[in-house]
């Protein structure tokens, strides 16, 4: 148990990464209401617990992704504030600290503290903080692929092969084959496929799907900022002629060095590398009758490759992945 008006993200991230529960009391030992920051549900969620008096009821959340319910905790009636969206946990952490600060430091009631925080944060919550979590995770995966290609080939070849930032059909185009890199933080290897062309080989070139799973890394993980800095430094040292192109690619994908990034990740396990052929469950343009193809405007679906073994003939360059 730790006392204090603020819980640092680095501490919370450690327990999330280790799937462990913990509690931080934010109010003084004898103060009422008691306010505690809790990492619960086996280390899978964060919440703020606020003691309720006999006449108080939990406020109603106007935000669909934030739930407030009443629980019994150590003989007390408490309001529990939590989010239903795991990908927003980093932003939600800051919101919980803001609510707690208003209660503990500024003597606001729970209703007042939550209402004031929601009103002051609504503009921020309605706009993504730089790259959203899904895009940050996706960029980490592509940078890991970029580094793997550089270790097998060289940095100039790796940078020239990276087509993802320019919205090409496939993320990488290498001599003899293309590669699509999908990255998720889910416990299951489930990936969103955008369009019929994303898993359709082009011009008879073999296409490979690389599935990466990240998990929160605690103190020993890598942030997106770490990965970008590492790749940029190595390109600058070993292939300076490609540095300008790399900068253009990072800008095109939405990377902004002015937005801080402190979520740490590491690879959950080795990548799953699969040939995109008749054995891979997918939708492609050939599955649509020719007379209807130009009438299908948009297709998005989720592909689950959990438990599928990597293809034994997978190119070596797509099997040795580390976060840069």
Backbone bond lengths (Angstrom), bond angles and torsions (degrees), N, CA, C in turn:
res aa  C-N    CA-C-N  psi(-1)  N-CA   C-N-CA  omega(-1)  CA-C   N-CA-C  phi
1 X - - - 1.458 - - 1.529 109.74 -
2 X 1.315 117.51 136.58 1.452 122.06 -179.01 1.517 109.37 -129.88
3 X 1.318 117.97 136.11 1.447 121.91 178.04 1.514 109.53 -100.06
4 X 1.326 115.63 148.13 1.448 119.69 178.09 1.507 110.04 156.57
5 X 1.357 117.54 159.24 1.458 120.45 -176.41 1.518 114.08 -81.86
6 X 1.318 117.50 -6.15 1.462 120.08 -174.87 1.524 109.38 -148.18
7 X 1.329 116.33 139.96 1.463 121.67 177.54 1.520 108.07 -107.43
8 X 1.339 118.92 119.14 1.471 119.95 179.51 1.521 111.26 -69.62
9 X 1.321 115.78 143.91 1.458 120.44 -179.75 1.520 112.02 -61.03
10 X 1.323 117.51 -35.63 1.461 119.92 -178.30 1.526 111.51 -58.61
11 X 1.331 117.01 -36.15 1.466 120.05 178.44 1.524 110.77 -70.19
12 X 1.325 116.32 -44.61 1.465 120.53 179.99 1.520 110.47 -63.30
13 X 1.332 115.99 -42.75 1.465 120.92 -177.60 1.517 111.22 -60.20
14 X 1.340 116.51 -36.46 1.458 120.20 178.74 1.522 110.67 -58.85
15 X 1.333 116.91 -48.39 1.464 120.20 -177.31 1.527 111.44 -70.44
16 X 1.336 118.01 -34.80 1.464 119.94 175.39 1.521 110.30 -64.49
17 X 1.343 115.59 -43.10 1.457 119.51 -179.87 1.506 113.05 -64.48
18 X 1.356 117.05 -32.54 1.458 121.63 179.83 1.521 112.77 -92.32
19 X 1.338 117.39 1.64 1.482 122.80 -177.46 1.531 111.05 53.26
20 X 1.330 115.54 46.65 1.460 121.67 179.91 1.523 109.79 -118.59
21 X 1.329 115.88 149.71 1.458 121.37 177.75 1.523 110.25 -93.88
22 X 1.326 115.48 152.57 1.460 120.90 174.55 1.520 108.44 -162.39
23 X 1.332 116.35 170.20 1.455 121.46 -179.40 1.525 109.22 -142.55
24 X 1.338 116.43 138.73 1.466 122.93 176.41 1.531 108.19 -119.99
25 X 1.318 117.31 117.18 1.460 119.61 175.08 1.524 108.42 -79.56
26 X 1.332 116.91 124.53 1.450 122.07 -177.22 1.522 112.47 -98.94
27 X 1.317 117.67 -24.16 1.463 121.28 177.56 1.525 109.42 -89.61
28 X 1.333 116.32 160.53 1.464 120.97 178.78 1.525 109.73 -62.53
29 X 1.352 118.34 154.68 1.468 121.59 -173.83 1.521 115.12 -52.57
30 X 1.332 118.11 -39.94 1.468 120.12 -176.70 1.518 112.66 -102.74
31 X 1.345 117.05 4.34 1.460 120.10 -174.74 1.518 111.60 -79.85
32 X 1.326 115.94 151.48 1.462 122.96 173.29 1.530 107.95 -129.20
33 X 1.323 117.93 139.38 1.462 125.29 1.40 1.530 112.12 -75.30
34 X 1.340 115.61 153.03 1.449 120.20 172.74 1.521 108.88 -73.77
35 X 1.327 115.68 134.31 1.466 121.69 179.79 1.525 107.85 -126.20
36 X 1.327 116.61 124.27 1.462 120.89 -178.80 1.520 110.53 -134.07
37 X 1.314 115.24 141.26 1.466 122.61 173.48 1.530 106.08 -98.13
38 X 1.341 116.73 126.95 1.464 120.61 -171.66 1.526 110.29 -125.58
39 X 1.322 115.80 130.20 1.463 121.88 166.31 1.523 105.64 -97.98
40 X 1.323 117.04 108.33 1.461 120.53 -171.55 1.503 113.72 -124.52
41 X 1.326 115.45 -163.47 1.468 123.30 -179.89 1.520 111.06 50.37
42 X 1.345 115.54 49.98 1.456 119.24 179.09 1.506 114.15 65.98
43 X 1.350 116.57 27.38 1.460 119.92 -179.56 1.509 113.45 79.74
44 X 1.342 117.08 23.55 1.463 120.87 -176.95 1.521 113.78 -109.68
45 X 1.348 118.44 -6.11 1.453 119.27 179.57 1.520 109.64 -150.20
46 X 1.336 115.48 161.10 1.453 121.56 174.46 1.521 108.57 -118.52
47 X 1.326 116.13 152.36 1.457 120.25 -178.81 1.518 109.28 -156.72
48 X 1.332 116.02 158.57 1.454 122.49 172.37 1.517 107.93 -110.57
49 X 1.343 116.80 126.78 1.454 123.08 177.69 1.524 108.03 -104.60
50 X 1.341 116.95 126.65 1.463 122.08 -179.47 1.530 108.85 -128.44
51 X 1.320 116.18 125.16 1.465 121.88 -178.77 1.528 110.44 -64.29
52 X 1.336 116.10 138.07 1.455 122.90 177.58 1.524 109.51 -108.29
53 X 1.334 117.00 141.03 1.460 118.22 173.31 1.518 109.24 -83.89
54 X 1.319 116.04 -178.93 1.465 119.26 -171.94 1.517 112.91 -62.97
55 X 1.322 118.19 -29.95 1.470 120.85 -175.44 1.521 113.22 -96.14
56 X 1.329 117.70 -10.71 1.468 120.57 -174.09 1.522 112.32 -86.20
57 X 1.306 114.37 147.84 1.454 121.86 172.59 1.537 107.92 -124.29
58 X 1.320 117.56 153.16 1.472 118.81 178.79 1.523 111.06 -60.95
59 X 1.327 118.64 142.00 1.469 119.98 175.70 1.519 111.03 -65.87
60 X 1.298 115.32 159.27 1.467 120.90 177.14 1.519 108.07 -92.28
61 X 1.331 116.86 127.36 1.461 120.59 -179.73 1.525 110.48 -80.82
62 X 1.343 117.04 128.17 1.466 119.43 175.95 1.525 112.83 -82.11
63 X 1.323 115.86 -4.02 1.466 120.47 -176.13 1.518 110.15 -103.18
64 X 1.330 118.53 125.03 1.470 120.35 -175.51 1.521 114.52 -64.24
65 X 1.336 117.94 -22.08 1.461 120.24 -177.92 1.525 112.43 -92.78
66 X 1.337 117.86 0.32 1.461 121.77 177.39 1.524 109.10 -120.28
67 X 1.319 116.04 126.81 1.458 121.72 179.06 1.521 110.26 -114.40
68 X 1.320 115.56 140.50 1.463 121.42 175.30 1.520 107.44 -126.24
69 X 1.323 116.92 118.90 1.461 120.41 178.58 1.523 109.75 -128.61
70 X 1.322 115.55 173.27 1.459 121.53 179.78 1.522 109.26 -106.76
71 X 1.333 116.01 133.16 1.455 120.76 -179.76 1.524 109.21 -132.60
72 X 1.322 116.03 163.50 1.459 122.24 172.53 1.519 107.85 -101.73
73 X 1.328 116.87 126.14 1.457 121.75 -176.68 1.523 109.06 -139.16
74 X 1.327 116.72 113.40 1.467 122.64 179.19 1.522 111.82 51.96
75 X 1.320 115.62 43.31 1.453 121.55 177.08 1.513 114.68 79.80
76 X 1.334 118.09 5.18 1.463 122.13 179.89 1.519 110.73 -111.06
77 X 1.341 115.04 150.71 1.460 120.91 167.54 1.524 107.16 -84.43
78 X 1.333 116.45 125.76 1.457 119.61 -178.02 1.523 110.42 -134.30
79 X 1.325 114.79 146.53 1.463 120.66 170.42 1.528 107.88 -88.19
80 X 1.318 115.58 137.46 1.460 120.65 178.01 1.527 108.59 -117.57
81 X 1.325 116.35 123.11 1.468 122.23 -179.71 1.523 107.35 -107.67
82 X 1.316 117.28 122.58 1.461 120.97 -178.92 1.525 109.50 -146.71
83 X 1.319 116.75 168.36 1.462 121.59 179.20 1.517 110.09 -111.07
84 X 1.324 115.05 151.33 1.466 120.81 176.89 1.522 111.65 -94.49
85 X 1.324 116.86 -1.85 1.467 121.04 -174.77 1.524 109.47 -116.42
86 X 1.337 116.40 103.12 1.463 120.96 -175.78 1.525 112.73 -62.81
87 X 1.326 118.30 -30.07 1.458 120.16 -177.52 1.526 112.72 -71.03
88 X 1.336 117.76 -13.14 1.460 121.29 179.32 1.524 112.40 -100.05
89 X 1.334 117.04 13.53 1.460 119.71 -171.85 1.526 112.44 -60.50
90 X 1.351 117.72 -35.67 1.465 119.05 -179.31 1.526 111.13 -65.63
91 X 1.326 117.95 -45.19 1.456 121.43 177.89 1.528 110.99 -67.07
92 X 1.327 116.21 -38.71 1.456 120.71 -179.39 1.527 110.74 -64.20
93 X 1.325 117.16 -35.33 1.463 121.78 175.95 1.531 110.57 -55.09
94 X 1.327 117.33 -45.72 1.459 120.70 179.91 1.529 111.13 -65.33
95 X 1.333 116.29 -38.33 1.465 119.35 178.50 1.526 111.13 -64.15
96 X 1.339 117.76 -42.64 1.466 120.39 178.88 1.520 111.22 -61.45
97 X 1.319 117.07 -41.16 1.463 119.83 177.73 1.524 111.20 -63.54
98 X 1.337 116.70 -37.31 1.464 120.07 179.31 1.530 110.99 -66.12
99 X 1.341 117.26 -41.56 1.467 120.58 177.40 1.519 109.91 -63.44
100 X 1.327 116.79 -46.86 1.470 120.79 -179.30 1.519 111.12 -60.82
101 X 1.318 117.58 -40.65 1.464 120.75 -179.40 1.523 110.95 -62.27
102 X 1.322 117.19 -40.31 1.466 119.54 179.36 1.529 111.53 -64.86
103 X 1.333 116.49 -35.48 1.468 119.46 179.98 1.527 111.17 -75.19
104 X 1.340 116.28 -49.89 1.470 121.03 -172.25 1.524 111.83 -76.78
105 X 1.321 116.97 -44.59 1.465 120.63 -173.57 1.522 112.93 -89.97
106 X 1.334 116.77 -35.50 1.467 120.39 -173.20 1.527 113.34 -109.81
107 X 1.336 116.57 7.47 1.468 121.89 172.23 1.531 113.07 58.36
108 X 1.322 116.44 35.81 1.461 120.36 175.01 1.522 109.26 -85.15
109 X 1.328 116.16 153.35 1.460 119.85 170.66 1.520 108.20 -73.86
110 X 1.331 116.37 166.63 1.465 119.26 178.29 1.522 110.61 -59.98
111 X 1.350 117.51 -44.27 1.466 120.70 178.68 1.531 110.90 -56.82
112 X 1.340 115.60 -47.68 1.466 119.63 -178.48 1.525 110.97 -65.32
113 X 1.327 116.14 -46.36 1.465 120.01 -176.44 1.518 111.65 -62.27
114 X 1.328 116.55 -45.41 1.460 119.60 -179.10 1.524 110.53 -66.98
115 X 1.339 117.48 -44.42 1.461 120.76 -179.11 1.517 112.30 -62.56
116 X 1.352 116.50 -44.16 1.461 119.95 180.00 1.530 111.04 -64.38
117 X 1.330 115.79 -40.73 1.467 119.34 -179.07 1.522 111.06 -66.28
118 X 1.329 116.78 -43.92 1.471 119.79 179.52 1.516 110.74 -61.78
119 X 1.330 116.84 -42.79 1.466 119.44 -179.17 1.526 111.59 -65.27
120 X 1.338 116.52 -41.44 1.467 118.92 -177.70 1.519 112.45 -75.66
121 X 1.338 117.00 -22.56 1.466 120.54 -177.90 1.526 113.50 -101.05
122 X 1.315 118.33 -7.06 1.474 119.45 -171.45 1.521 112.03 -57.60
123 X 1.352 116.68 -40.33 1.464 118.67 179.46 1.530 110.85 -63.51
124 X 1.345 116.04 -38.57 1.460 119.27 179.28 1.517 111.37 -70.14
125 X 1.328 116.82 -39.71 1.463 119.60 -178.46 1.516 112.08 -68.81
126 X 1.319 117.08 -24.41 1.458 120.20 -179.22 1.514 112.53 -88.02
127 X 1.343 116.68 -5.56 1.455 120.74 176.44 1.520 108.90 -123.93
128 X 1.325 118.33 137.04 1.466 118.97 178.94 1.520 111.32 -64.70
129 X 1.333 117.28 145.31 1.463 123.98 178.05 1.519 107.97 -84.72
130 X 1.379 115.25 92.17 1.461 118.72 -173.05 1.520 108.93 62.99
131 X 1.299 116.97 -137.46 1.460 121.21 173.90 1.523 108.93 -71.05
132 X 1.331 117.13 134.69 1.454 120.20 174.73 1.523 110.96 -66.77
133 X 1.338 115.19 165.56 1.466 119.55 -175.89 1.524 111.79 -56.47
134 X 1.316 117.61 -44.17 1.467 120.33 -177.96 1.524 111.30 -61.05
135 X 1.338 116.78 -41.08 1.457 119.69 -179.78 1.520 111.23 -72.66
136 X 1.351 117.74 -35.05 1.460 119.36 177.56 1.532 110.28 -64.00
137 X 1.329 116.12 -43.76 1.458 120.36 178.86 1.538 109.92 -63.32
138 X 1.329 115.98 -42.08 1.464 119.31 178.53 1.517 112.32 -61.75
139 X 1.347 116.75 -39.43 1.455 119.92 179.43 1.530 111.09 -68.56
140 X 1.335 117.49 -37.71 1.463 119.79 175.77 1.526 110.01 -58.92
141 X 1.337 117.19 -43.38 1.458 120.82 179.20 1.520 112.42 -62.24
142 X 1.328 117.38 -41.46 1.464 119.80 -179.73 1.527 111.09 -69.89
143 X 1.334 117.12 -34.70 1.470 119.60 176.20 1.528 111.01 -67.95
144 X 1.341 116.90 -34.43 1.465 120.27 175.23 1.530 110.05 -64.35
145 X 1.336 116.76 -40.69 1.465 120.33 177.18 1.525 110.48 -65.84
146 X 1.331 116.20 -41.17 1.462 120.84 178.40 1.528 110.24 -57.65
147 X 1.329 116.47 -44.11 1.462 120.74 -179.78 1.528 111.72 -66.80
148 X 1.347 116.02 -38.89 1.465 119.15 178.53 1.525 111.15 -63.12
149 X 1.331 115.91 -41.34 1.464 119.76 178.64 1.528 110.13 -64.74
150 X 1.337 116.15 -40.31 1.470 119.89 179.99 1.524 111.46 -64.34
151 X 1.337 117.77 -37.59 1.462 119.73 178.73 1.520 111.21 -66.73
152 X 1.323 116.48 -33.60 1.462 120.29 -178.67 1.531 112.05 -84.72
153 X 1.344 115.63 -36.62 1.468 120.81 -178.48 1.531 108.54 -109.26
154 X 1.338 114.54 -100.14 1.466 121.84 175.03 1.528 106.39 -163.12
155 X 1.337 117.08 168.27 1.457 120.58 -173.81 1.530 112.36 -69.15
156 X 1.311 118.37 -35.02 1.461 118.50 179.23 1.527 110.55 -65.57
157 X 1.333 116.83 -43.40 1.471 119.93 177.13 1.525 110.63 -61.34
158 X 1.330 116.11 -41.79 1.465 119.90 -179.11 1.522 110.97 -61.19
159 X 1.335 117.16 -48.88 1.469 120.54 -178.43 1.524 110.56 -63.63
160 X 1.327 116.82 -42.49 1.471 119.76 -179.66 1.518 112.51 -66.67
161 X 1.335 116.91 -25.31 1.462 119.59 -178.45 1.524 113.05 -82.64
162 X 1.332 117.63 -14.11 1.476 122.28 -174.09 1.525 109.85 -80.20
163 X 1.334 116.75 108.03 1.462 121.97 -176.93 1.521 112.94 -109.86
164 X 1.327 117.19 -11.34 1.461 121.26 -176.02 1.516 115.41 -53.31
165 X 1.348 119.68 -43.36 1.466 119.59 -178.36 1.519 114.20 -60.78
166 X 1.332 117.11 -22.17 1.457 120.61 -177.15 1.531 112.44 -97.73
167 X 1.354 114.98 16.90 1.474 121.05 175.78 1.528 112.96 58.30
168 X 1.331 115.66 32.21 1.458 118.88 171.32 1.534 108.36 -69.77
169 X 1.329 116.94 168.04 1.457 119.65 -176.95 1.514 111.85 -63.23
170 X 1.342 117.91 -34.71 1.459 121.22 -177.58 1.531 109.96 -126.72
171 X 1.334 115.98 151.35 1.461 121.39 -172.21 1.523 113.00 -69.43
172 X 1.340 117.20 -37.23 1.461 120.39 -176.49 1.524 110.12 -134.66
173 X 1.329 115.35 139.52 1.455 121.90 174.78 1.516 109.37 -121.38
174 X 1.313 117.00 107.77 1.463 122.67 -176.16 1.532 109.72 -113.06
175 X 1.316 117.51 163.28 1.466 119.02 178.20 1.531 111.04 -56.78
176 X 1.323 116.37 114.14 1.459 121.03 175.51 1.511 115.94 95.87
177 X 1.336 119.79 -14.80 1.476 120.11 -179.57 1.527 110.54 -164.31
178 X 1.335 114.60 164.43 1.459 122.94 174.45 1.523 109.11 -113.93
179 X 1.325 116.17 162.35 1.466 120.55 179.39 1.514 110.17 -140.51
180 X 1.313 115.25 139.01 1.464 123.27 173.94 1.519 107.20 -114.52
181 X 1.348 117.02 124.01 1.464 121.93 -176.70 1.523 108.98 -108.00
182 X 1.326 116.16 124.23 1.457 122.04 179.04 1.533 108.87 -120.72
183 X 1.321 116.34 133.92 1.462 121.28 -175.70 1.521 109.56 -130.65
184 X 1.326 115.85 137.77 1.458 121.12 179.48 1.522 109.49 -140.47
185 X 1.341 115.58 156.08 1.464 120.63 172.99 1.523 110.99 -103.43
186 X 1.315 116.68 6.40 1.463 121.48 179.20 1.521 110.61 -73.14
187 X 1.329 116.10 157.00 1.462 120.20 174.92 1.517 111.23 -70.42
188 X 1.331 117.30 -17.52 1.457 122.23 178.13 1.530 108.95 -110.24
189 X 1.318 115.58 148.30 1.472 120.90 -178.57 1.521 109.72 -81.99
190 X 1.324 114.46 68.57 1.461 121.33 -179.74 1.514 109.09 -108.69
191 X 1.323 115.52 130.54 1.453 120.38 -174.43 1.526 110.46 -132.05
192 X 1.329 115.19 143.90 1.463 120.76 176.34 1.521 109.14 -85.63
193 X 1.317 115.42 126.10 1.470 122.14 178.75 1.521 108.13 -103.81
194 X 1.323 115.39 122.79 1.462 120.66 -176.62 1.526 109.97 -101.88
195 X 1.316 116.15 107.66 1.452 120.31 175.48 1.515 113.61 87.50
196 X 1.318 115.05 162.21 1.460 121.18 -179.17 1.524 112.02 -77.45
197 X 1.331 117.01 -19.00 1.459 119.08 -176.38 1.509 114.16 -86.05
198 X 1.344 117.94 -16.74 1.462 119.11 -173.27 1.524 112.51 -64.31
199 X 1.322 117.35 -33.37 1.459 120.67 176.67 1.529 110.76 -116.13
200 X 1.311 115.88 39.03 1.462 122.03 174.10 1.525 108.97 -119.13
201 X 1.331 119.04 117.92 1.473 120.22 177.60 1.526 110.86 -58.41
202 X 1.326 116.20 145.87 1.461 120.62 179.98 1.522 110.55 -111.65
203 X 1.332 114.77 139.75 1.472 121.80 174.58 1.523 112.53 54.10
204 X 1.313 117.45 33.78 1.450 121.33 177.38 1.517 114.18 71.86
205 X 1.340 118.08 8.27 1.464 120.74 179.44 1.526 109.99 -81.45
206 X 1.345 118.60 134.63 1.463 120.25 175.99 1.531 110.34 -58.05
207 X 1.329 115.24 142.17 1.460 121.43 179.04 1.520 108.82 -122.18
208 X 1.336 115.96 134.85 1.453 122.02 179.65 1.516 110.12 -118.40
209 X 1.321 116.08 137.81 1.466 122.45 175.19 1.521 108.39 -103.34
210 X 1.335 116.06 124.49 1.464 121.30 176.94 1.522 108.19 -109.78
211 X 1.317 116.43 119.82 1.463 122.64 179.93 1.518 109.73 -104.72
212 X 1.354 115.81 120.16 1.460 121.89 178.71 1.523 109.27 -116.09
213 X 1.319 115.97 140.99 1.457 121.94 174.80 1.519 109.12 -121.88
214 X 1.329 115.17 126.18 1.455 121.26 177.78 1.527 109.68 -105.81
215 X 1.309 115.59 152.88 1.458 121.54 172.65 1.517 107.31 -136.13
216 X 1.316 116.22 154.27 1.467 119.17 -178.60 1.514 109.83 -61.42
217 X 1.344 114.84 133.67 1.456 119.60 -168.71 1.501 116.25 -100.50
218 X 1.360 118.95 -1.56 1.445 118.94 -177.61 1.527 110.39 61.34
219 X 1.327 116.45 -149.48 1.461 120.79 -174.37 1.525 113.09 -66.83
220 X 1.350 118.05 -24.57 1.461 119.58 -176.32 1.523 113.08 -97.49
221 X 1.334 118.24 9.49 1.453 120.91 -179.24 1.525 111.98 -83.86
222 X 1.327 114.65 -178.64 1.461 121.81 -179.12 1.520 108.96 -120.91
223 X 1.330 116.97 132.05 1.451 121.03 174.17 1.523 109.25 -85.43
224 X 1.325 115.56 165.80 1.464 119.29 174.72 1.526 109.63 -60.56
225 X 1.332 116.63 -39.80 1.463 120.13 178.04 1.521 111.04 -58.78
226 X 1.337 116.90 -43.15 1.470 120.41 177.09 1.526 110.77 -58.24
227 X 1.333 116.11 -45.56 1.467 120.53 -176.50 1.526 111.43 -65.24
228 X 1.343 116.36 -44.13 1.468 119.86 179.18 1.518 110.11 -62.62
229 X 1.331 116.69 -45.32 1.465 120.20 -178.98 1.535 111.14 -61.38
230 X 1.339 116.96 -42.68 1.451 120.59 -179.30 1.526 111.49 -63.23
231 X 1.336 116.55 -46.08 1.464 120.38 -179.74 1.519 110.06 -64.20
232 X 1.330 116.95 -45.71 1.464 119.96 -179.54 1.535 111.33 -60.55
233 X 1.333 116.43 -42.91 1.463 119.68 -179.51 1.532 111.54 -63.11
234 X 1.351 115.75 -41.47 1.459 118.51 -178.04 1.523 111.96 -70.47
235 X 1.331 117.08 -38.12 1.465 119.68 176.55 1.522 109.84 -65.47
236 X 1.338 116.62 -41.95 1.459 120.62 179.47 1.522 111.62 -59.93
237 X 1.332 116.78 -37.00 1.454 121.18 -177.37 1.519 112.78 -81.84
238 X 1.337 116.90 -40.94 1.454 119.87 -168.73 1.526 114.35 -105.81
239 X 1.334 117.60 -19.94 1.471 120.11 178.67 1.523 108.98 -147.37
240 X 1.329 118.16 62.02 1.471 120.75 -174.59 1.514 113.47 -57.67
241 X 1.330 117.25 -26.71 1.459 119.61 179.15 1.525 111.46 -64.57
242 X 1.349 117.57 -21.63 1.466 121.77 -178.61 1.530 113.02 -95.58
243 X 1.354 117.17 -1.85 1.461 119.75 -174.60 1.520 112.55 -64.22
244 X 1.323 117.49 -41.70 1.465 120.04 -179.64 1.524 110.86 -62.39
245 X 1.332 116.21 -39.82 1.471 119.44 178.11 1.527 110.84 -65.04
246 X 1.328 116.72 -41.24 1.465 120.07 177.84 1.531 110.50 -60.36
247 X 1.328 117.48 -44.04 1.463 120.94 179.14 1.529 110.48 -59.97
248 X 1.328 116.88 -41.23 1.462 120.73 178.17 1.529 110.97 -64.13
249 X 1.331 116.75 -39.75 1.458 120.83 179.32 1.525 110.96 -64.83
250 X 1.320 116.78 -44.73 1.466 120.51 179.70 1.529 110.80 -62.63
251 X 1.317 116.98 -40.37 1.461 120.38 177.23 1.514 110.73 -65.06
252 X 1.336 116.88 -42.27 1.464 121.00 -178.74 1.522 112.27 -63.39
253 X 1.339 117.11 -34.11 1.457 120.30 -178.22 1.528 111.52 -80.67
254 X 1.352 117.45 -9.64 1.462 120.72 176.12 1.508 115.14 103.76
255 X 1.336 118.25 7.93 1.463 121.04 179.47 1.535 109.95 -68.36
256 X 1.327 115.49 130.54 1.454 121.82 178.59 1.523 108.63 -131.54
257 X 1.334 118.69 109.76 1.465 120.67 -177.23 1.514 113.50 -64.90
258 X 1.339 117.61 -12.57 1.461 120.23 180.00 1.523 112.54 -78.51
259 X 1.333 117.66 -14.19 1.461 120.87 178.59 1.524 109.24 -94.59
260 X 1.325 117.55 117.31 1.473 119.72 -179.41 1.519 111.64 -64.64
261 X 1.306 115.72 150.09 1.462 120.64 -178.41 1.523 107.60 -142.23
262 X 1.343 117.44 111.54 1.461 119.35 -175.43 1.522 113.27 -123.00
263 X 1.333 117.82 14.96 1.462 120.63 174.38 1.525 108.87 -82.38
264 X 1.325 116.49 125.43 1.458 121.71 -177.45 1.529 110.48 -103.38
265 X 1.330 115.25 139.47 1.457 121.25 -174.91 1.524 109.88 -135.32
266 X 1.322 116.35 156.65 1.458 120.86 164.56 1.523 108.09 -144.08
267 X 1.326 116.30 165.16 1.457 120.83 -178.93 1.525 109.79 -69.03
268 X 1.340 115.26 132.30 1.465 119.59 178.26 1.523 110.19 -68.62
269 X 1.330 117.40 -40.10 1.465 122.30 176.61 1.525 108.70 -163.82
270 X 1.304 117.10 -177.86 1.468 121.20 -178.71 1.530 109.87 -61.64
271 X 1.335 117.43 151.91 1.468 119.75 -178.86 1.527 112.12 -65.83
272 X 1.309 114.98 155.46 1.462 121.89 169.80 1.527 106.16 -99.92
273 X 1.314 117.15 118.45 1.458 121.56 -177.65 1.521 108.66 -115.13
274 X 1.330 116.64 118.29 1.463 122.18 -170.80 1.524 111.22 -126.00
275 X 1.317 115.23 137.79 1.463 120.07 172.49 1.528 108.56 -70.46
276 X 1.316 115.97 133.65 1.463 120.35 176.44 1.519 107.02 -86.43
277 X 1.343 115.02 93.92 1.463 121.27 -177.49 1.517 108.43 -143.03
278 X 1.313 116.67 -163.23 1.466 120.62 -176.56 1.520 112.67 -67.12
279 X 1.320 118.74 -15.64 1.460 121.69 -179.49 1.531 112.34 -85.85
280 X 1.324 116.81 -12.72 1.465 120.07 -179.20 1.525 109.95 -92.77
281 X 1.332 117.88 124.57 1.478 119.35 177.93 1.529 110.38 -67.80
282 X 1.323 116.21 117.66 1.463 120.03 -175.68 1.514 110.00 -162.92
283 X 1.322 114.96 168.47 1.457 122.05 170.58 1.520 107.21 -111.95
284 X 1.322 116.74 135.99 1.457 119.19 175.95 1.517 109.81 -139.35
285 X 1.302 115.57 173.61 1.461 120.67 -174.34 1.527 111.91 -62.80
286 X 1.339 117.01 -29.58 1.458 119.90 -179.32 1.520 112.53 -70.01
287 X 1.338 117.00 -16.42 1.470 119.72 179.19 1.526 112.03 -79.57
288 X 1.332 117.40 -7.83 1.464 122.37 -179.72 1.524 108.68 -102.61
289 X 1.332 118.83 127.74 1.470 120.31 176.40 1.523 111.24 -51.85
290 X 1.312 116.90 138.27 1.462 122.07 -172.48 1.524 112.50 -53.37
291 X 1.358 116.85 -38.11 1.464 119.25 -175.75 1.526 113.06 -71.13
292 X 1.353 116.86 -11.25 1.467 119.81 -178.39 1.528 112.99 -110.40
293 X 1.316 118.08 -6.48 1.460 119.80 -171.07 1.522 113.07 -59.70
294 X 1.320 118.04 -40.86 1.455 118.79 -177.42 1.524 112.34 -79.33
295 X 1.340 117.04 1.57 1.464 120.77 176.09 1.532 112.13 -98.50
296 X 1.327 116.61 -12.11 1.462 120.76 177.63 1.522 107.70 -87.45
297 X 1.332 116.46 108.44 1.458 120.63 -172.78 1.525 113.64 -89.16
298 X 1.295 117.66 -33.99 1.460 118.75 -174.99 1.522 109.62 -155.25
299 X 1.335 116.36 132.24 1.458 122.35 177.62 1.521 108.27 -135.54
300 X 1.313 117.03 126.08 1.469 122.61 174.72 1.522 107.82 -133.72
301 X 1.332 116.92 130.54 1.452 119.83 179.77 1.517 109.85 -146.92
302 X 1.328 115.81 165.97 1.462 121.48 -178.82 1.522 109.30 -107.52
303 X 1.324 115.41 128.71 1.463 122.29 179.34 1.524 108.51 -110.19
304 X 1.327 117.34 127.11 1.462 122.91 178.93 1.526 108.50 -108.32
305 X 1.331 116.20 113.26 1.475 120.31 179.45 1.528 111.09 -108.19
306 X 1.328 116.73 16.91 1.466 120.52 179.34 1.522 110.03 -57.35
307 X 1.324 116.53 134.88 1.461 121.47 175.96 1.506 115.23 81.16
308 X 1.338 118.51 -3.77 1.462 120.71 177.44 1.529 108.44 -86.92
309 X 1.305 117.25 129.16 1.463 121.24 -178.97 1.522 110.40 -76.44
310 X 1.324 116.17 146.15 1.462 120.77 176.75 1.531 110.25 -59.08
311 X 1.310 115.68 146.61 1.458 120.55 177.70 1.527 109.36 -64.28
312 X 1.326 118.07 131.01 1.478 120.16 -177.09 1.517 113.06 -63.00
313 X 1.340 116.97 -24.67 1.463 119.70 -177.90 1.527 111.84 -95.63
314 X 1.333 117.65 15.93 1.464 121.01 -178.67 1.524 110.73 -60.48
315 X 1.334 118.03 139.60 1.475 120.20 178.23 1.527 110.65 -57.77
316 X 1.313 116.40 137.11 1.464 120.95 -177.47 1.524 111.86 -57.93
317 X 1.325 117.21 -32.17 1.453 121.33 -178.21 1.526 112.03 -63.68
318 X 1.340 117.24 -20.25 1.464 121.17 -177.91 1.524 112.61 -104.32
319 X 1.301 117.71 17.36 1.475 120.03 -177.22 1.534 112.70 -120.22
320 X 1.320 117.94 -16.17 1.471 121.22 -174.67 1.531 108.83 -109.62
321 X 1.334 116.28 88.72 1.460 120.37 -174.76 1.513 111.52 -112.18
322 X 1.327 116.16 136.30 1.469 124.91 171.23 1.530 107.38 -137.10
323 X 1.316 117.25 150.36 1.458 117.92 173.31 1.520 108.04 -75.16
324 X 1.338 116.73 129.34 1.467 119.23 -175.55 1.528 112.33 -68.27
